[in-house]
């Protein structure tokens, strides 16, 4: 089985900041929704997984917060125009039949780590963060996904590519973070040791265990020795904080994450409301007809009749202004169109 595990929070953030502002006519932001599904569906098309799941963080303390109260402290809250798009992305994933996973007490990274260890012939982890590079193995590759100039961009890392890029093995990526820390997660590392020095130390000595066998014997400057000696406890603690768990209490049966039929009508309604007509066409939920009725409170409106989503999209392009109001009545989606 080929399995695709997606870091929902990370990819949504990359999509939001990597795409120009997109909104509906009434000003509702949609760039994160559009960007996320653009990346997600491209990954599906490229890697053709037999099953996939999208992992999300839960907004409550995790086991790392219990270890370290200041874990991720100082992060700025996400802007409201991004926050408001998370529920819509989750609803659309559900409606399209894709599995999503949240696990109280654990981060999305830990869900990805657990899924990578569930026996797939090949697991691909899609994320925007380097944290998951520690999970690379002969049966797990990490796709660093982002959006550049409004277009999805991907780099697949296996063991050889990781070695070529960083000169390290997957487990050594944990050792690297133990020394250099991680400001985004507020993992302290060793004060005064940056990425360049940390990389050099791990390349030469393999792990912090070897480094701390005899700091005085290291072939480094007295200043680096002093920093390492002072930061010993922090290094080991940071390694523990930065290690992704593979024991999140989730369903380990990967067949449970095979895509289902979902609810195409619900998916269509969501995408119509968000005016994502190209995405609707790409996901194959645009074929059903939308019944259009003359609006009650729009005296200048045009009665269009019965129109497909594609036809409505064409109207949007030809009219200087076009307002679409949707209501559900008698099991039908009723649309009012006003110029």
N, C-alpha and C positions, 0 to 999 in steps of 0.2 A: 504493500500500500504506500502511495505517495501522499503525504499529509502536509497541509499548509497551516501554520500557526501564525496569526497576525496580532501584532501589538496595537490594539485599537487606539489607545490614548496617544501613543507616539505618532502613528501615521496621521491621525486627525490633526494633531498639532502641526506636523510638517505640511499637510495639505492647506491648512488655514493660513499659515504664514508664507506659503510658497505660491499662492494664487492671488491674483488681484481681487479686490473686493467685488463680490457678486451678491446681488440682492434681487428679491422679487419686486414687482412694481410698487408694492406697499412698503418697501424698505426692509423686509425680513432678510437677514444674511443667509447665504447658501453656499459660500465658497468652500467651507469645510466639508459639507455634504458632497458637493460636486467633486472636489479634489480627492476626498477619501475613496469614493466609489470608482473614480477614474484609476487610481492606483490599485485598488483591490481587484477590480475586474481585469486589469492588465496582468496582474499576478496570476489570476485564475487562468487566463488565456495562455500565459507563458509556461507555467509549470504544470498545468492540467492535473491538479490534485484529485485523488479519489475522495478525499474528505478534507474539510477545513473548519477552523474555528477562529473567532475573533475574541481576544482576551481584553478585558477592561479592568482598570483599577476600581476599587470600592472606596468611597469617600469616608473612611473611618480608619483608626489606627491599625497598623499591621504589627507582626511580631518584631519587626525592626524598630518600630517606635517604642515597644516595650523594652528593647535592649538599650535604646538611645533616644531619650526624649526629644533631642534636637535634630533627629533625622528629618531631612528635607525642610528644616526650619529656614525661614528667610525667603522662600520662594514667593514670587509675586502671584497673586491670584490671576486666573485666566480672565481675559476680557469677557464681558457679558455676551458680546456678539459671537464668541466662540462657544461659550457655555450653553447657549440656547440651541445650538445645533447638535449637541450630543444625543439628546433624546430622539431626535429625528433620524439620526444615523442608526441608532439601535432599533427603532421601530421599522425602518426600512430593511435592515438586515433580517429581522424576524419575518417581515412580509415576503422577502425574496427567498426565504427558506434556508438561510445560512445560520449556523450555530454561533452563539456568543456565550462567553463564560465570564462570570464574576465570582470571586471567592473571598468572603470576608476574612480579614486577618492576613491576606496575602496580596502581593502586587501582581500586575499583569505579567511582569518578568518571571515570577515564580510559576504562573500558569503555563507560560511558554516553556520553561525549563522542564516542568512535569510532562507536558505533552511530547517534548523531544525525547523523553525516556520511556515511551509507551509502546515501543516495538514496531514502529513504522519502518518499512524498507528504506524510506528516505523521508526525512522531515525537513521542510524549509521554514525558517522563522523569518518573518518580514517585520522589520522594525526601523525606526529612525535613529535609534540609540546604539552606541557601541557596547553597552552592557552585555548584550546577548552573545557577543563574540566568544565569550568563555564557554558557550554551549556547543561550539563547533566540534564535530567528530566525523568519522568516516560515513556516518549515517545522518548527519545533521549539518545543513548549510545555513548561513545567515545572510539574508538579503537586506542590505542597508538601503532603504527606500526614502526618496525625498521628491520634492518638486522644484525644478529649476526652470526659470523663465516660463512658468505656467505649465510645464510638461513633466510627466512622471520620469524619474531618473532612478536607476537601480544599480547596485554593485553586489554581486554574489561572492561571498567569502567561504572558502573551504579551508582546510588546514594549510595547503600550499600557498594560497592567496594571502592568508593571514600572515604567514611567515615572511612572504615577500614584502608585505606592506609594513609590518611592525617588527619583524625579526623575532617574533615570539610565538609560542604554542598557545592553544586555547586556555589551558589552566594557568599559564603565566599572565594572562590578561587580568586575572584576579590578583596576582602578586603585584602587578603594576599599579592597580588601584590602591592596594594596601599602602604603597609608598607615596604615591602622588595625590591620593584622595580624590574626591569628586565634589566640586563646589555646587553643582546642580542638586545633588542629593545631600549636601552638607556632611559628607563623609570626610573626616579630618585628615587621614593619611599622616605622613611625617612632615611636620612644619618645616618649610624651607626647601623641601625636595619637590622639584617640578617634574613635568613629564619627561624631559630630555634626560635628566639625571636618573630618574627612576627606570626609564627604559634601558639605559646603559647598565645599571646595576643588575637588573633582572636578566639581561642578555648574558652578562658575565657570570652571575652567581646563581641563576635559575630561580631562586625562591627566597623569601624573607627568612625562612628557616636556616638556609645556608649563610645568608648575610649576617644573621644574629648569632651564629655559632662563635664568631670572634670578630667583632667590629674593628678592633685595633689592628687586625691582620689584613684588613681590606686594602687594596691598592687604590685608595682614593685620597682626596685632600683631607687635612685635619678638620677643616670646616664641615665637610660632608660627614666625617666620622662623628663629630660632635652632634650634628643634627640627628643622625641615625640613633646614636646612643640615647639622646633625650626623648626620641619619639618611638622607642621600642614598643611600649604597651599600646600606643595608638596604632602602630602598624598592624599588630596582630588583631586588634579590635576592628580596625577598618577592613581587614581581609574577611572577617566574619560577617560584617555588615554588607560587604559587597558581593558575597557569594550567593548566587541565585539558587533557590531551593528547587529540588526536584520532587518534593513530597507534598505539594499542595493537595488538599483533599477534594479532588475533582474526579469525575468519571474517567477512568483510564482506558475504557473500551473505545478505540478510535472509530469503530463503525457507527457509534452513536452520533458522530459529527458529519455524516454524509448529508449532503444538501437534500432538503425536502422540496415539495412543490410550493410550500409557503402559501401565501394568500395574494395571488396576482391582482385581485381587485383592490385590496388594501394598498399594495405597492403602487398601483396606478394612481390611486387617490392621493397618496402622499406626494408622489412626484409631480402630479398635476398641480397640487396646492403650492409646491415649491417651484413650479415652472421649469422643471428639469426635463424638457421634452426629448433632448438628445439622449439622456440617460434612460428615459422611458423606452425609447426605440432600441437602445443597445441591449437592455435587459429583456426585451421581447414582450413587454406588457402593454404595448401601444396599439395592439390590433383591435381590441374591443371598441365599439362605437360609444361615443358620449352623446347622450340625448340632450339637446340644447333647447331651453324654453325661454320665451320672452320674459325679461325681468320685470318685476312688479313696480320697482321704484327707479326706473331708468327710462324716462320718456323718449330720449334720443337714441335708445339702443336699437340694434339691428337684430332681427330674428334670423339666425343662421340655419336652423334646422338641425339635421343630424350630421355630425362631423367627427372625424377621427382625430386623435391627438396630433397626428402629423399635419392634418388640415388646419387645425387650430394654430399650430406652430407657424404655418405659412401666413395665416391671418395676422399673427403678431408682427411678422416682418413687413407686411404691406401697409398696415394701419399706422398712422402716426401715434395714436394712443389706442390701446385695447385693454379693457378691463374684463376680467373673467371672474365670475362669482359662482362657487360650487355649493350645492346643497344635495343631501341625499333624501330621496322621497320614494316610497313604494319599492324599495330595492334597486332604484335607478339613480345614477349620478346626473343631477340636473345642473346644467351650466347656463348662466346668463352672461351674454357678451355685450359690452357697450363700447362704442368707438370713443 
